[in-house]
Amino acid sequence: MKNSALRTVRSLASYNPIPTGCVLYLPLWHPSLSGSVIKSVDLYGHTGTITGAIWTPYGHKFEGTDDKIDMGASAYSMGVGLTGTFAVWIRSDSLVGYRVFMNDYDNGVPTDIGMTLRSNDNDTVTFYGYGTDGAVKWNATSVNVLSISTWYLIEGVIDGTNAKLYVSVATSPYNTTPWATATQLAALGASTDNLHLGIRNVDSGFDFEGLISEAWVHTRALSEEERIHRFNTTK
């Protein structure tokens, strides 16, 4: 499971189960994304820079201190606005403190703008977004908690009305019940920070420790059927 050695050899783009509306796809388990500079496998070919994170057949390993993948553009500049879907496959080695999976939140530089998918200091999960005016537009935080050494597909979905956080365990069926739902007040703002995996780039203390095997950004809210299909074909 989550091992590139077990995957059928075929074109890299074909591994993306939902290409429609996808503006970022990173199959981080694939050897072609093992260098220090990578290209996203989508129509846009975003250039990413890897610092510290080490490639393995299961994904990139983050050691919890300054390791990151910088994709060179914010989610807003990739096309996410009123609707979108963010997703990552992760396996945490530590949940002490706050741990960022995906982020372009710029934390007051010059104002609070952007999005985050992260775990919190009580092992819950948060999906939040700020608008261009620096105000919170949604904050979906779970009651349920993560466990270490467990593969999860973590998804944040905005549909223009609500923001929903979905968390599914690789060894169980897809969880169609959101871990958290929040009212979405407005579109995602234009962050001045790039989209990162594994770190909140503007400050320390949020560094991820563990494996990230795949990541996606879509400019639309994926349907339940699409999310189930992605889970079943990439777990």
Residue pairs with C-beta under 8 A, 6 or more apart in sequence:
1 151
1 170
1 171
1 235
2 29
2 58
2 59
2 89
2 91
2 151
2 170
2 211
2 213
2 235
3 29
3 57
3 58
4 29
4 30
4 31
4 57
4 58
5 57
7 15
7 29
12 27
12 30
12 32
12 41
13 19
13 41
13 42
15 27
15 30
15 41
15 234
16 22
16 25
16 27
16 41
16 42
16 216
17 229
17 230
17 233
17 234
18 216
18 218
18 222
18 226
18 229
18 230
19 25
19 42
21 218
21 219
21 220
21 222
22 42
22 43
22 216
22 217
22 218
23 42
23 43
23 44
23 78
23 79
23 80
23 217
23 218
23 219
24 40
24 42
24 44
24 46
24 71
24 78
24 195
24 215
24 216
24 217
25 40
25 41
25 42
25 214
25 215
25 216
26 33
26 38
26 40
26 41
26 48
26 69
26 71
26 197
26 214
26 215
26 216
27 33
27 41
27 213
27 214
28 55
28 59
28 60
28 69
28 212
28 213
28 214
28 215
29 56
29 57
29 58
29 59
29 213
29 214
31 55
33 55
34 55
35 50
36 49
36 50
36 51
37 47
37 48
37 49
37 50
38 47
38 48
38 49
38 50
38 69
39 45
39 46
39 47
39 48
40 46
40 48
40 71
44 78
46 71
46 72
46 73
46 78
47 71
47 72
48 69
48 70
48 71
48 72
49 69
49 70
49 72
50 60
50 68
50 69
51 66
51 67
51 68
51 69
51 70
52 62
52 63
52 65
52 66
52 67
52 68
53 60
53 61
53 62
53 63
53 67
53 68
53 69
53 198
53 212
54 60
54 61
54 63
55 61
56 211
58 91
58 211
58 213
59 89
59 91
59 211
59 212
59 213
59 214
60 69
60 197
60 198
60 211
60 212
60 213
61 210
61 211
62 68
62 198
62 207
62 208
62 209
62 210
62 211
62 212
63 209
64 93
64 94
64 207
64 208
64 209
65 207
66 199
66 204
66 207
67 198
67 199
67 207
67 208
68 196
68 197
68 198
68 199
68 201
68 207
69 196
69 197
69 198
69 212
70 194
70 195
70 196
70 201
71 194
71 195
71 196
71 197
72 194
73 194
73 195
74 104
74 114
74 190
74 191
74 192
74 193
74 194
74 195
75 84
75 86
75 104
75 114
75 115
75 188
75 191
75 195
75 217
76 104
76 114
76 188
76 189
76 190
76 191
77 190
78 195
78 217
78 219
79 219
80 115
80 188
80 217
80 219
81 187
81 188
81 219
82 158
82 160
82 186
82 187
82 188
83 158
83 159
83 160
83 219
83 220
83 221
84 157
84 158
84 188
84 217
84 218
84 219
84 220
84 221
85 155
85 156
85 157
85 158
85 216
85 217
85 218
85 220
85 221
85 222
85 227
86 102
86 115
86 117
86 127
86 155
86 156
86 157
86 216
86 217
86 218
87 153
87 154
87 155
87 156
87 214
87 215
87 216
87 217
87 230
88 101
88 102
88 117
88 153
88 154
88 197
88 212
88 214
88 215
88 216
89 151
89 152
89 153
89 154
89 170
89 212
89 213
89 214
89 215
89 234
89 235
90 101
90 151
90 152
90 154
90 208
90 210
90 211
90 212
90 213
91 149
91 150
91 151
91 152
91 210
91 211
91 213
92 99
92 119
92 146
92 148
92 149
92 150
92 208
92 209
92 210
93 148
93 149
93 209
93 210
93 211
94 148
94 209
94 210
95 119
95 123
95 146
95 147
95 148
96 121
97 121
97 205
97 206
98 118
98 119
98 120
98 121
98 205
98 206
99 118
99 119
99 206
99 207
99 208
99 209
99 210
100 116
100 117
100 118
100 196
100 198
100 199
100 200
100 206
100 207
100 208
101 117
101 118
101 119
101 154
101 197
101 198
101 208
101 212
102 115
102 116
102 117
102 195
102 196
102 197
102 215
103 114
103 115
103 116
103 117
103 118
103 193
103 195
103 196
103 199
103 200
103 201
103 206
104 114
104 115
104 191
104 193
104 194
104 195
104 196
105 112
105 113
105 114
105 115
105 116
105 128
105 130
105 191
105 193
105 200
105 202
106 112
106 113
106 114
106 191
106 192
106 193
106 202
107 200
107 202
107 203
108 202
109 192
109 193
109 202
110 192
111 133
111 134
112 130
112 134
112 135
112 136
113 130
113 131
113 132
113 134
113 189
113 190
113 191
113 192
114 129
114 130
114 188
114 189
114 191
114 193
115 127
115 128
115 129
115 130
115 156
115 188
115 191
116 126
116 127
116 128
116 129
116 200
117 125
117 126
117 127
117 154
117 156
118 125
118 126
118 200
118 206
119 125
119 126
119 146
120 126
120 141
122 145
123 145
123 146
123 147
124 141
124 142
124 143
124 144
124 145
124 146
125 141
125 142
125 144
125 146
125 154
125 165
125 167
125 179
125 180
126 139
126 140
126 141
126 142
126 165
126 180
127 138
127 139
127 140
127 141
127 156
127 163
127 164
127 165
127 180
128 136
128 138
128 139
128 140
128 141
128 163
129 136
129 137
129 138
129 158
129 163
129 184
129 188
129 189
130 136
130 137
130 188
130 189
131 137
131 185
131 186
131 187
131 188
131 189
132 189
132 190
133 189
134 189
135 185
136 185
137 184
137 185
137 186
137 187
137 188
137 189
138 158
138 162
138 163
138 182
138 183
138 184
138 185
139 163
139 182
140 156
140 163
140 164
140 165
140 178
140 179
140 180
140 181
140 182
141 165
141 180
141 182
142 165
142 167
142 179
142 180
143 179
143 180
144 167
144 179
146 152
146 167
148 210
150 169
150 170
151 169
151 170
151 171
151 213
151 235
152 167
152 168
152 169
152 170
153 166
153 167
153 168
153 170
153 174
153 230
153 231
153 234
153 235
154 165
154 166
154 167
155 165
155 166
155 167
155 168
155 222
155 227
156 163
156 164
156 165
156 166
157 163
157 164
157 165
157 166
157 221
157 222
157 227
158 184
158 188
158 221
159 184
159 221
160 184
160 221
161 183
161 184
162 181
162 182
162 183
162 184
163 181
163 182
163 183
163 184
164 178
164 180
164 181
164 182
165 178
165 179
165 180
165 181
166 175
166 176
166 178
166 179
166 227
167 175
167 179
168 174
168 175
168 231
169 175
170 235
174 227
174 228
174 231
174 232
176 224
176 228
193 201
193 202
194 201
195 217
197 208
197 212
197 215
198 207
198 208
198 212
199 206
199 207
199 208
200 206
214 234
216 230
222 230
